[in-house]
């Protein structure tokens, strides 16, 4: 009783405007729901995963080989753009030149230890030789430790005088390089023994 009165169906039909129906469009209805914008965008985007896996592997292998070649050339020439992060920085470069320009007893330590090991195996039944080998080994280790301490102290003074501060890990970096045989050091030495490298 409180609702609106029902309108006459005939008057309602006459009130609605009549529109011509295109016969080519069937019944005038859409063939399906309108796709969402996200779906339309996803159709236009290219797949992130390449469809040709063989080509992708070949490209990745090529990029890896190029990076290895750049690193090899950088280790040869000292170009810091392509060096490993552990070798980058002006103080690391100074430490390398400082160590490479010196005659270091420490770089022969591994060879001497290997020689002592061979001698101990050969003269394993001779107690006197075993004692002498151990004594000589301790002397070598003491000389290496003393040399590394003196070298890193000198390096620290020069770095502070040149740069005003000392980067963390530079002294250990120099010590580890000093214990490597010169021809096996990476990056390759850029200065000769006894050569001045100060700019």
Secondary structure by P-SEA (a helix, b strand, c coil): ccccccccaaaaaaabbbbbbcccccccccccccccaaaaaaaaccccccccaaaaaaaaaaaaaaaaaaaaaaaacccccccccccccaaaaaaaaaaaaccccccaaaaaaaaaaaaaaaacccaaaaaaaaaaaaaaaaaaaaaaaaaaaaaaaaaaaaccccccaaaaaaaaaaacccccccccccccccccccc
